[in-house]
Amino acid sequence: MPALSPVGRERQTRQRDALMQALRDSARALTPAELCALGQRSVPTLNLSTVYRQLAALLEAGEVLKVDLPGQSARYEAACVRSRHADARGSHDHHHHHFHCTACSRVFPIHACPGTMDDLAPPGFRVARHDLTLHGLCVDCAPGADAHDAVPADESRPASDPAAHACGGSQRC
């Protein structure tokens, strides 16, 4: 019988394990189709409807986060597990931003923040939270990027590869 997930409500399945491994290894936000393709490396019978069901359960369990960018399909990323990223309550829903590559459409987490946005708000307004997305070219698509560093948009880098991390490889996200 499959083991229970850390929250104890959902069974830990091969499909769920494959999706979580794909998210951890990619070090970026993935679309359900990308997740399905990467998950099929471990579970060849994995299909898109199973991916959506598993994502719904993983979202509810707080194991993944949904990344919404205007005009883009939803993407999903693994919740950070490092205490450096988790808040004081141990929540993994920490504040971070994203970089969207306009050439390959990949989305990478940025574990940094320029700080309060209060000065940008009109007088008398109070900022409750903010989301920041940088748009440009990732290292694989930027002119002058080393050809050996290029990774097709539907593949991921191994988590051990520092170039896989938008945070410079100094953290496991």
DOKE-491692 format. One record per residue (C-alpha): residue number from 1; chain; y negated, x, z negated. Coordinates in pm, whole numbers. Each point is the difference from the previous one (the first is absolute). Layout:
<atoms>
+--------+------+--------+--------+--------+
| kolvex | pase |      y |      x |      z |
+--------+------+--------+--------+--------+
|    NUM |    A |      Y |      X |      Z |
...
+--------+------+--------+--------+--------+
</atoms>
This chain:
<atoms>
+--------+------+--------+--------+--------+
| kolvex | pase |      y |      x |      z |
+--------+------+--------+--------+--------+
|      1 |    A |      0 |      0 |      0 |
|      2 |    A |   -345 |    144 |     89 |
|      3 |    A |   -214 |    123 |   -287 |
|      4 |    A |   -313 |   -183 |   -108 |
|      5 |    A |   -337 |    141 |    102 |
|      6 |    A |   -225 |    142 |   -274 |
|      7 |    A |   -158 |   -340 |    -58 |
|      8 |    A |    347 |   -151 |    -40 |
|      9 |    A |    -62 |   -304 |    216 |
|     10 |    A |    118 |    115 |    340 |
|     11 |    A |    323 |    166 |    101 |
|     12 |    A |    -32 |    358 |    117 |
|     13 |    A |    139 |    -10 |    354 |
|     14 |    A |     57 |    256 |    272 |
|     15 |    A |   -274 |   -173 |    203 |
|     16 |    A |   -250 |     22 |   -286 |
|     17 |    A |     94 |    363 |    -64 |
|     18 |    A |    -44 |     84 |    369 |
|     19 |    A |   -344 |   -164 |     12 |
|     20 |    A |   -120 |    171 |   -317 |
|     21 |    A |    127 |    335 |    125 |
|     22 |    A |   -182 |    -51 |    332 |
|     23 |    A |   -323 |    -83 |   -185 |
|     24 |    A |     31 |    299 |   -233 |
|     25 |    A |     86 |    241 |    280 |
|     26 |    A |   -275 |   -119 |    233 |
|     27 |    A |   -288 |     62 |   -244 |
|     28 |    A |   -200 |   -263 |    189 |
|     29 |    A |    -26 |   -373 |     38 |
|     30 |    A |    255 |   -145 |    243 |
|     31 |    A |     25 |   -323 |    198 |
|     32 |    A |    311 |   -213 |    -47 |
|     33 |    A |    119 |    107 |    347 |
|     34 |    A |    -41 |    369 |    -91 |
|     35 |    A |    183 |    -62 |   -327 |
|     36 |    A |    282 |   -173 |    185 |
|     37 |    A |     39 |    290 |    245 |
|     38 |    A |     -2 |    261 |   -277 |
|     39 |    A |    230 |   -206 |   -223 |
|     40 |    A |    251 |    -38 |    282 |
|     41 |    A |     67 |    374 |    -22 |
|     42 |    A |    179 |    -71 |   -328 |
|     43 |    A |    103 |   -362 |     55 |
|     44 |    A |     52 |    -57 |    375 |
|     45 |    A |     39 |   -378 |    -48 |
|     46 |    A |   -342 |    -38 |   -166 |
|     47 |    A |   -213 |   -260 |    181 |
|     48 |    A |   -362 |   -108 |    -14 |
|     49 |    A |     63 |   -323 |   -191 |
|     50 |    A |    176 |    200 |   -274 |
|     51 |    A |   -293 |    242 |     -8 |
|     52 |    A |   -243 |   -289 |    -59 |
|     53 |    A |    221 |   -147 |   -276 |
|     54 |    A |     34 |    338 |   -170 |
|     55 |    A |   -374 |     67 |     29 |
|     56 |    A |    -78 |   -331 |   -168 |
|     57 |    A |    230 |     89 |   -291 |
|     58 |    A |   -134 |    357 |    -21 |
|     59 |    A |   -360 |   -130 |     -3 |
|     60 |    A |     83 |   -240 |   -280 |
|     61 |    A |    168 |    280 |   -196 |
|     62 |    A |   -304 |    226 |     48 |
|     63 |    A |    204 |    266 |    177 |
|     64 |    A |   -204 |    -21 |    321 |
|     65 |    A |   -362 |    -76 |     81 |
|     66 |    A |   -130 |   -195 |    299 |
|     67 |    A |   -268 |    176 |    203 |
|     68 |    A |   -225 |   -238 |    192 |
|     69 |    A |   -246 |    137 |    254 |
|     70 |    A |   -225 |   -233 |    201 |
|     71 |    A |    144 |    -71 |    343 |
|     72 |    A |    328 |    177 |    -79 |
|     73 |    A |    348 |   -115 |    -91 |
|     74 |    A |     90 |     30 |   -367 |
|     75 |    A |    149 |    328 |   -109 |
|     76 |    A |    186 |     93 |   -315 |
|     77 |    A |     11 |    313 |   -214 |
|     78 |    A |    203 |    105 |   -300 |
|     79 |    A |   -180 |    -41 |   -331 |
|     80 |    A |    -85 |    342 |   -138 |
|     81 |    A |    228 |    123 |   -272 |
|     82 |    A |   -198 |    296 |   -129 |
|     83 |    A |   -186 |    -59 |   -323 |
|     84 |    A |   -299 |    163 |    166 |
|     85 |    A |    -21 |   -305 |    229 |
|     86 |    A |    104 |   -268 |   -245 |
|     87 |    A |   -265 |   -153 |   -224 |
|     88 |    A |     -7 |     21 |   -381 |
|     89 |    A |    229 |   -304 |    -32 |
|     90 |    A |    258 |    171 |    222 |
|     91 |    A |    -75 |   -235 |    287 |
|     92 |    A |     66 |    142 |    345 |
|     93 |    A |   -270 |   -221 |    155 |
|     94 |    A |   -246 |    285 |    -24 |
|     95 |    A |   -325 |     29 |    190 |
|     96 |    A |     26 |    197 |    321 |
|     97 |    A |   -126 |    -14 |    357 |
|     98 |    A |    144 |     44 |    349 |
|     99 |    A |    -48 |    195 |    323 |
|    100 |    A |     76 |   -187 |    324 |
|    101 |    A |     71 |    216 |    307 |
|    102 |    A |   -160 |   -170 |    297 |
|    103 |    A |    230 |    179 |    245 |
|    104 |    A |    348 |    -61 |   -145 |
|    105 |    A |    -91 |   -289 |   -236 |
|    106 |    A |    172 |    161 |   -299 |
|    107 |    A |   -155 |    -61 |   -342 |
|    108 |    A |      3 |    264 |   -274 |
|    109 |    A |    -88 |    -32 |   -370 |
|    110 |    A |   -299 |    192 |   -133 |
|    111 |    A |     26 |     67 |   -371 |
|    112 |    A |   -368 |     59 |    -52 |
|    113 |    A |   -307 |   -217 |    -41 |
|    114 |    A |   -371 |     64 |     51 |
|    115 |    A |    -63 |   -195 |   -321 |
|    116 |    A |   -202 |   -306 |    -79 |
|    117 |    A |   -152 |   -200 |    282 |
|    118 |    A |   -260 |   -169 |   -223 |
|    119 |    A |   -289 |    179 |    172 |
|    120 |    A |    104 |   -146 |    337 |
|    121 |    A |     -5 |   -361 |   -121 |
|    122 |    A |   -317 |   -208 |     40 |
|    123 |    A |   -224 |    -20 |   -311 |
|    124 |    A |    148 |   -229 |   -262 |
|    125 |    A |    351 |      7 |    148 |
|    126 |    A |    294 |    131 |   -201 |
|    127 |    A |    286 |    185 |    169 |
|    128 |    A |    339 |   -103 |   -138 |
|    129 |    A |    212 |    227 |    220 |
|    130 |    A |     -4 |    167 |    339 |
|    131 |    A |    237 |    100 |    278 |
|    132 |    A |    -79 |    289 |    228 |
|    133 |    A |    174 |     78 |    328 |
|    134 |    A |    -88 |    309 |    199 |
|    135 |    A |     63 |    -19 |    375 |
|    136 |    A |     54 |    301 |    224 |
|    137 |    A |    273 |    233 |    123 |
|    138 |    A |    287 |    118 |   -218 |
|    139 |    A |    115 |    362 |      7 |
|    140 |    A |    261 |    -84 |    265 |
|    141 |    A |   -252 |   -164 |    235 |
|    142 |    A |   -310 |    214 |    -60 |
|    143 |    A |    -94 |    250 |    271 |
|    144 |    A |    128 |    341 |    -92 |
|    145 |    A |    283 |   -129 |   -217 |
|    146 |    A |    302 |    225 |     23 |
|    147 |    A |    256 |   -141 |    244 |
|    148 |    A |    287 |     78 |   -242 |
|    149 |    A |   -168 |   -225 |   -261 |
|    150 |    A |     -3 |   -307 |    225 |
|    151 |    A |    222 |   -289 |   -106 |
|    152 |    A |     52 |   -308 |    217 |
|    153 |    A |   -165 |   -312 |   -145 |
|    154 |    A |    337 |   -164 |    -74 |
|    155 |    A |    135 |    293 |   -202 |
|    156 |    A |    -82 |    137 |   -341 |
|    157 |    A |    -21 |    347 |   -144 |
|    158 |    A |    236 |     98 |   -278 |
|    159 |    A |   -161 |    -42 |   -342 |
|    160 |    A |     46 |    373 |    -57 |
|    161 |    A |   -240 |     75 |    288 |
|    162 |    A |   -352 |     45 |   -146 |
|    163 |    A |   -150 |   -122 |    329 |
|    164 |    A |    162 |   -337 |    -69 |
|    165 |    A |   -243 |    -62 |   -284 |
|    166 |    A |   -360 |   -104 |     52 |
|    167 |    A |    -57 |    144 |   -349 |
|    168 |    A |     81 |    347 |    134 |
|    169 |    A |    355 |     11 |   -125 |
|    170 |    A |   -101 |     65 |   -360 |
|    171 |    A |    130 |   -337 |   -118 |
|    172 |    A |    306 |   -218 |     54 |
|    173 |    A |   -136 |   -337 |    100 |
+--------+------+--------+--------+--------+
</atoms>
